[in-house]
Amino acid sequence: MPGADSLRVALLSYRSKPTCGGQGVYLRHLSRELVALGHRVEVFSGQPYPELDEGVILTKVPSLDLYRDEDPFRTPKLHEYRDWIDWLEVSTMWTAGFPEPLTFTLRAYRELKKRVGDFDVVHDNQTLGYGLLGIQKLFPVVGSIHHPISVDRRIELEAAPLRKKLSMRRWYGFVRMQAKVAPRLNPILTVSESSLADIHRDFNVPQTNMRLIPLGVDTRYFHPRPELPKRPGSIVAVASADSPMKGVATLLRAVAKLATERDVNLTVVSKPTPGGPTEKLVTELALQDRVTFVHGISDTELGELIATAEISVVPSLYEGFSLPAVEHMACGTPLVASRTGALPEVVGDAAIQVTPGDPEELAAVLRRLHDSPEERAAVGRKGYDRVMERFTWNAVAKQTVEAYREAIQARRAR
């Protein structure tokens, strides 16, 4: 039961299904823990809708769902258009832009205008659309930026062939909007010193406006499973297969080198585009019998998959935090992680760090771990101990509530 000091929180997220990435995972666990602390939480989300726990209220803010898995970049039928925001959404897509951060916040503003008095604070989960500036006139607004998408844009542009650079710049056009909105939110919550520095540099947010709150791990699902046998030669990674930033190509090349002399197999938790760059690389490296892609599995299945692997890898070229790294360590599985972004501060000395984008170095470390059960056990223990000391969702929720109260008090003072 909410108490006298409980808060009424509107939590905004433009796409929220956990399989869409870390934003959906963050939304689910934070909302659950806020409710457990006695607060009332209502999630406003566009498609794909989130998976939420008991006690969290979901208010759907439907878009035209232009990027649904079964029909991406679809053209809606005439009867689907409801208003000018729908036309803005589809016209932005037709001109190679990504409309959802803007159009979601415009719809959320429209909904929240009807609910003045229902909430003490609004928390935006990395949408940063212009509609927030209207919402800010009605409620205190707290923002979360896990890392600035300007970093994704830089890495994707560097990896893109010349013929695709123009359309990619257009796709990432929403980043200019985010850079204008972010400095007007206070406080901004972020997850690492690395992200804090990147947000300050790329979005010009004063460091005094930001609060550092690391993410947590759900130990109901991510924990060691000593009763289950390890799968011999198994390597696991949780990473978006076709995103250059996630480094899956580097991992595949490292596994290809290792597979010539060791009996190893790799499981990547992701869904590559059929006929896309990752599938083509698997074929080029003759890894069809060594690599498996899985997606749509439950948290329990994912926890078991990680806990029964001999080695886990986060091969990213950049990370603003990396929930998968924390989940791997929570399972007691020895972790190899790139020395980039926030990963060094997240894993500390509890993982083996390698140069991002270097398949030779990664292959050498994987080879060493494959041959040494003693080192695997030692690294796995250190990772588990580090997570238990530092990363819990209950602590995240408590610190987030402090930021909510700060925003509420600042608005009252104004």
C-alpha positions as CSV (number, residue, x, y, z in Angstrom):
1,M,0.0,0.0,0.0
2,P,1.3,3.4,-0.9
3,G,2.2,5.5,2.2
4,A,2.0,9.2,2.9
5,D,5.4,9.8,1.5
6,S,4.9,7.6,-1.6
7,L,5.2,9.2,-5.1
8,R,3.0,8.9,-8.2
9,V,5.4,8.3,-11.0
10,A,4.7,8.5,-14.8
11,L,7.5,6.6,-16.5
12,L,7.8,7.3,-20.3
13,S,9.5,4.9,-22.8
14,Y,8.9,5.1,-26.5
15,R,9.6,1.4,-27.2
16,S,10.0,-0.9,-24.2
17,K,10.0,-4.6,-24.9
18,P,13.1,-6.1,-23.2
19,T,14.2,-7.8,-26.4
20,C,14.6,-4.2,-27.9
21,G,17.6,-3.7,-25.7
22,G,18.7,-2.3,-22.4
23,Q,16.0,0.4,-22.2
24,G,13.2,-2.2,-21.9
25,V,15.2,-4.1,-19.2
26,Y,15.8,-0.9,-17.3
27,L,12.1,0.0,-17.5
28,R,10.8,-3.4,-16.2
29,H,13.2,-3.7,-13.2
30,L,13.1,-0.1,-12.1
31,S,9.3,0.0,-12.2
32,R,9.0,-3.2,-10.2
33,E,11.4,-2.0,-7.5
34,L,9.7,1.4,-7.3
35,V,6.4,-0.4,-6.6
36,A,8.1,-2.6,-4.1
37,L,9.2,0.6,-2.3
38,G,5.6,1.7,-2.0
39,H,5.4,4.1,-5.0
40,R,2.6,4.2,-7.6
41,V,4.1,3.7,-11.1
42,E,2.3,4.1,-14.4
43,V,4.3,3.3,-17.6
44,F,3.4,5.2,-20.8
45,S,4.8,3.2,-23.7
46,G,4.6,2.9,-27.5
47,Q,5.0,-0.4,-29.3
48,P,6.5,-2.9,-28.8
49,Y,5.0,-2.8,-25.4
50,P,6.9,-3.7,-22.2
51,E,6.8,-6.8,-20.0
52,L,5.9,-5.4,-16.6
53,D,5.6,-7.0,-13.2
54,E,2.5,-7.1,-10.9
55,G,1.5,-3.7,-9.5
56,V,2.9,-1.6,-12.4
57,I,0.2,0.1,-14.5
58,L,0.6,0.2,-18.3
59,T,-1.0,2.9,-20.4
60,K,-0.5,2.2,-24.1
61,V,0.4,5.2,-26.3
62,P,0.1,3.5,-29.7
63,S,2.1,4.7,-32.7
64,L,1.6,3.4,-36.2
65,D,4.1,0.6,-35.3
66,L,6.0,1.2,-38.5
67,Y,8.9,-1.1,-37.5
68,R,7.1,-4.2,-36.3
69,D,9.2,-7.4,-36.7
70,E,6.9,-9.0,-39.2
71,D,6.5,-6.0,-41.4
72,P,9.2,-3.4,-40.9
73,F,9.0,0.0,-42.8
74,R,5.4,-0.8,-43.6
75,T,3.0,1.7,-45.3
76,P,-0.2,2.0,-43.1
77,K,-3.6,1.7,-44.7
78,L,-5.6,4.9,-44.9
79,H,-8.0,4.0,-42.1
80,E,-5.1,3.7,-39.7
81,Y,-4.3,7.5,-39.7
82,R,-5.9,9.2,-36.7
83,D,-4.3,12.7,-36.6
84,W,-1.4,14.9,-37.7
85,I,1.1,13.1,-35.5
86,D,0.5,9.9,-37.5
87,W,1.1,11.8,-40.7
88,L,4.3,13.3,-39.2
89,E,5.4,9.8,-38.2
90,V,5.0,8.2,-41.6
91,S,6.3,11.1,-43.6
92,T,9.5,11.1,-41.5
93,M,9.9,7.4,-42.2
94,W,9.3,7.9,-45.9
95,T,12.1,10.5,-45.9
96,A,14.5,8.0,-44.2
97,G,14.3,9.5,-40.7
98,F,13.4,7.8,-37.4
99,P,10.3,9.5,-36.0
100,E,9.5,7.6,-32.8
101,P,11.3,9.7,-30.1
102,L,9.6,12.9,-31.4
103,T,6.1,11.4,-32.1
104,F,6.0,9.4,-28.9
105,T,6.6,12.5,-26.8
106,L,4.0,14.5,-28.7
107,R,1.5,11.8,-28.0
108,A,2.6,11.5,-24.3
109,Y,2.2,15.3,-23.9
110,R,-1.3,15.0,-25.2
111,E,-2.1,12.2,-22.8
112,L,-0.5,13.9,-19.7
113,K,-2.3,17.2,-20.3
114,K,-5.5,15.3,-19.4
115,R,-3.8,14.0,-16.2
116,V,-2.6,17.1,-14.5
117,G,-2.8,16.3,-10.8
118,D,-2.4,12.6,-11.2
119,F,1.4,12.5,-11.0
120,D,4.2,14.0,-8.8
121,V,7.0,13.4,-11.3
122,V,7.5,12.3,-14.9
123,H,10.6,10.2,-15.7
124,D,11.6,10.0,-19.4
125,N,13.6,6.8,-20.4
126,Q,16.0,8.2,-23.1
127,T,13.3,9.5,-25.4
128,L,14.4,13.2,-25.3
129,G,11.7,14.4,-27.7
130,Y,10.4,18.0,-28.1
131,G,7.1,16.9,-26.4
132,L,9.0,16.7,-23.1
133,L,9.3,20.5,-23.1
134,G,5.5,20.7,-23.0
135,I,5.3,18.1,-20.3
136,Q,7.9,20.0,-18.3
137,K,5.4,22.9,-18.0
138,L,3.0,20.5,-16.3
139,F,5.2,18.3,-14.1
140,P,8.7,18.0,-12.8
141,V,10.6,15.9,-15.4
142,V,13.6,13.6,-14.7
143,G,15.5,12.2,-17.6
144,S,17.5,9.0,-18.1
145,I,20.3,8.8,-20.7
146,H,22.1,5.5,-20.6
147,H,24.5,6.9,-23.2
148,P,24.1,9.5,-25.9
149,I,22.9,8.1,-29.2
150,S,25.5,10.4,-30.8
151,V,28.0,7.7,-30.0
152,D,26.0,5.1,-31.9
153,R,25.8,7.5,-34.8
154,R,29.6,8.0,-35.0
155,I,30.4,4.3,-34.9
156,E,27.6,3.4,-37.4
157,L,28.8,6.1,-39.8
158,E,32.4,5.0,-39.6
159,A,31.4,1.4,-40.4
160,A,28.9,2.3,-43.2
161,P,29.9,2.2,-46.9
162,L,29.9,5.5,-48.6
163,R,26.6,4.9,-50.5
164,K,24.8,4.5,-47.1
165,K,26.3,7.4,-45.2
166,L,23.7,10.0,-46.3
167,S,20.7,7.9,-45.5
168,M,22.3,7.0,-42.1
169,R,22.8,10.6,-41.3
170,R,19.1,11.2,-42.0
171,W,18.1,8.2,-39.9
172,Y,20.0,9.6,-36.9
173,G,18.5,13.1,-37.4
174,F,16.6,12.8,-34.1
175,V,19.9,13.0,-32.3
176,R,20.0,16.8,-33.0
177,M,16.6,17.1,-31.2
178,Q,17.9,15.1,-28.2
179,A,20.9,17.3,-27.9
180,K,18.6,20.3,-27.6
181,V,16.2,18.8,-25.1
182,A,18.7,17.1,-22.8
183,P,20.3,20.3,-21.4
184,R,16.8,21.5,-20.4
185,L,16.2,18.5,-18.1
186,N,17.4,18.5,-14.5
187,P,18.4,16.1,-13.1
188,I,19.6,13.7,-15.8
189,L,20.3,10.1,-14.6
190,T,23.1,8.2,-16.2
191,V,24.8,4.9,-15.5
192,S,28.6,5.5,-15.6
193,E,31.3,8.1,-15.5
194,S,32.0,7.3,-19.2
195,S,28.4,8.1,-20.2
196,L,28.4,11.2,-18.0
197,A,31.5,12.5,-19.8
198,D,30.0,11.6,-23.3
199,I,26.6,13.3,-22.4
200,H,28.4,16.4,-21.3
201,R,30.6,16.5,-24.5
202,D,27.9,15.6,-27.1
203,F,24.7,17.0,-25.5
204,N,26.2,19.9,-23.6
205,V,24.5,18.9,-20.4
206,P,26.2,20.5,-17.4
207,Q,27.8,17.9,-15.2
208,T,26.1,19.4,-12.2
209,N,22.8,18.5,-13.8
210,M,23.7,14.8,-13.9
211,R,23.4,12.0,-11.3
212,L,25.3,8.8,-11.5
213,I,23.2,5.7,-10.7
214,P,24.6,2.4,-12.0
215,L,22.2,-0.3,-13.2
216,G,21.3,-3.5,-11.4
217,V,20.8,-7.1,-12.1
218,D,17.8,-9.4,-11.4
219,T,19.3,-12.1,-9.3
220,R,16.1,-14.1,-9.5
221,Y,17.2,-15.2,-13.0
222,F,20.9,-14.3,-13.2
223,H,22.8,-16.4,-10.6
224,P,25.2,-19.4,-10.6
225,R,23.6,-22.8,-11.2
226,P,26.1,-25.3,-9.8
227,E,23.5,-28.1,-10.1
228,L,23.7,-27.8,-13.9
229,P,26.7,-29.0,-15.9
230,K,28.8,-26.6,-18.0
231,R,28.5,-27.1,-21.8
232,P,32.1,-28.1,-23.0
233,G,33.7,-25.4,-25.2
234,S,30.7,-23.1,-24.9
235,I,31.0,-19.3,-25.4
236,V,28.0,-17.0,-25.0
237,A,27.4,-13.3,-26.0
238,V,24.2,-11.2,-25.6
239,A,24.6,-8.5,-28.3
240,S,22.6,-7.0,-31.2
241,A,24.0,-9.1,-34.1
242,D,23.9,-6.5,-36.9
243,S,25.0,-3.4,-34.9
244,P,28.7,-2.6,-35.6
245,M,28.9,-1.0,-32.2
246,K,28.3,-4.4,-30.5
247,G,31.4,-6.0,-32.0
248,V,29.8,-9.3,-33.0
249,A,31.9,-9.4,-36.2
250,T,35.1,-9.2,-34.0
251,L,33.8,-12.1,-31.9
252,L,33.0,-14.2,-34.9
253,R,36.5,-13.7,-36.4
254,A,38.0,-14.7,-33.0
255,V,35.9,-17.8,-32.8
256,A,36.9,-18.7,-36.3
257,K,40.6,-18.6,-35.4
258,L,39.9,-20.7,-32.2
259,A,37.8,-23.2,-34.1
260,T,40.7,-24.3,-36.2
261,E,42.4,-25.8,-33.2
262,R,39.8,-26.2,-30.4
263,D,36.3,-27.7,-30.1
264,V,34.4,-24.6,-29.4
265,N,30.9,-23.3,-30.1
266,L,29.3,-19.9,-29.8
267,T,25.8,-18.9,-28.9
268,V,24.7,-15.3,-29.6
269,V,21.5,-14.1,-28.0
270,S,20.2,-12.0,-30.9
271,K,18.2,-12.2,-34.2
272,P,20.4,-11.4,-37.2
273,T,18.8,-10.0,-40.3
274,P,18.3,-12.9,-42.8
275,G,20.9,-12.5,-45.5
276,G,22.4,-9.5,-43.6
277,P,26.0,-8.8,-42.8
278,T,26.3,-11.1,-39.8
279,E,24.8,-14.1,-41.5
280,K,27.1,-13.5,-44.5
281,L,30.1,-13.3,-42.2
282,V,29.2,-16.6,-40.5
283,T,29.1,-18.2,-44.0
284,E,32.3,-16.6,-45.1
285,L,34.1,-17.9,-42.0
286,A,32.5,-21.4,-42.3
287,L,31.0,-21.2,-38.8
288,Q,27.6,-22.5,-39.6
289,D,28.2,-25.6,-37.4
290,R,29.8,-23.6,-34.6
291,V,27.5,-20.6,-34.1
292,T,23.9,-20.5,-33.0
293,F,21.6,-17.5,-32.7
294,V,18.7,-17.6,-30.3
295,H,16.1,-14.9,-29.5
296,G,12.8,-14.6,-27.8
297,I,13.8,-16.7,-24.8
298,S,12.6,-16.1,-21.2
299,D,14.8,-14.6,-18.5
300,T,15.0,-18.0,-16.9
301,E,16.2,-19.6,-20.1
302,L,18.7,-16.8,-20.6
303,G,20.1,-17.1,-17.1
304,E,20.5,-20.8,-17.6
305,L,22.2,-20.3,-21.0
306,I,24.7,-17.9,-19.5
307,A,25.3,-19.9,-16.3
308,T,26.0,-23.1,-18.2
309,A,28.5,-21.5,-20.6
310,E,32.2,-21.8,-20.0
311,I,33.0,-18.3,-21.2
312,S,31.0,-15.1,-21.8
313,V,32.0,-12.2,-24.0
314,V,31.0,-8.6,-24.4
315,P,32.9,-7.6,-27.5
316,S,31.5,-4.1,-28.0
317,L,33.3,-1.2,-29.6
318,Y,31.5,1.0,-27.1
319,E,29.1,0.6,-24.1
320,G,27.5,3.3,-21.9
321,F,27.1,0.6,-19.2
322,S,26.3,-2.9,-20.4
323,L,23.7,-4.9,-18.5
324,P,24.8,-8.1,-20.2
325,A,28.2,-7.7,-18.6
326,V,26.7,-7.5,-15.2
327,E,24.3,-10.4,-15.9
328,H,27.2,-12.6,-17.1
329,M,29.2,-11.8,-13.9
330,A,26.1,-12.5,-11.7
331,C,25.9,-16.0,-13.2
332,G,29.5,-16.7,-12.1
333,T,30.5,-17.1,-15.8
334,P,34.0,-15.8,-16.5
335,L,33.8,-12.7,-18.6
336,V,35.9,-11.3,-21.4
337,A,35.0,-7.6,-22.1
338,S,36.3,-4.9,-24.4
339,R,38.4,-2.1,-22.8
340,T,36.1,0.6,-24.0
341,G,33.4,3.1,-22.8
342,A,32.0,2.2,-19.4
343,L,33.1,-1.4,-19.5
344,P,36.3,-1.0,-17.5
345,E,34.6,0.8,-14.7
346,V,31.7,-1.8,-14.7
347,V,33.8,-4.9,-14.7
348,G,36.9,-3.6,-12.8
349,D,39.4,-6.4,-12.3
350,A,36.7,-9.0,-12.2
351,A,36.9,-9.7,-16.0
352,I,39.6,-10.1,-18.6
353,Q,39.7,-6.9,-20.7
354,V,40.8,-6.9,-24.4
355,T,41.3,-4.2,-27.1
356,P,38.0,-3.5,-28.9
357,G,37.9,-4.7,-32.5
358,D,41.0,-6.9,-32.2
359,P,40.1,-10.5,-33.1
360,E,43.6,-11.7,-32.6
361,E,43.8,-10.6,-29.0
362,L,40.3,-11.9,-28.3
363,A,41.1,-15.3,-29.8
364,A,44.3,-15.5,-27.6
365,V,42.3,-14.8,-24.4
366,L,39.5,-17.3,-25.4
367,R,42.2,-19.9,-26.1
368,R,43.8,-19.4,-22.7
369,L,40.5,-19.6,-20.8
370,H,39.4,-22.6,-22.8
371,D,42.6,-24.4,-21.7
372,S,42.4,-23.4,-18.0
373,P,39.4,-24.4,-15.9
374,E,41.2,-22.9,-12.9
375,E,41.4,-19.4,-14.4
376,R,37.8,-19.7,-15.6
377,A,36.7,-20.5,-12.0
378,A,38.8,-17.7,-10.5
379,V,37.5,-15.0,-12.9
380,G,33.9,-16.3,-12.5
381,R,34.1,-15.9,-8.7
382,K,35.5,-12.4,-8.9
383,G,32.7,-11.3,-11.2
384,Y,30.0,-12.8,-9.0
385,D,31.5,-11.1,-5.9
386,R,31.7,-7.7,-7.7
387,V,28.0,-7.8,-8.7
388,M,26.8,-8.7,-5.3
389,E,28.7,-5.8,-3.8
390,R,27.7,-3.1,-6.4
391,F,24.7,-3.8,-8.6
392,T,21.2,-4.4,-7.3
393,W,17.9,-3.0,-8.6
394,N,16.7,-2.1,-5.1
395,A,19.6,0.3,-4.7
396,V,18.9,1.7,-8.2
397,A,15.3,2.4,-7.3
398,K,16.2,4.1,-3.9
399,Q,18.7,6.4,-5.6
400,T,16.2,7.2,-8.4
401,V,13.5,8.2,-5.8
402,E,16.1,10.6,-4.4
403,A,16.4,12.2,-7.8
404,Y,12.6,12.4,-8.1
405,R,12.3,14.3,-4.8
406,E,15.1,16.6,-5.9
407,A,13.2,17.5,-9.1
408,I,10.0,18.0,-7.2
409,Q,11.6,20.2,-4.6
410,A,13.3,22.3,-7.3
411,R,10.0,22.9,-9.1
412,R,8.4,24.0,-5.8
413,A,11.2,26.4,-5.2
414,R,10.8,27.9,-8.6
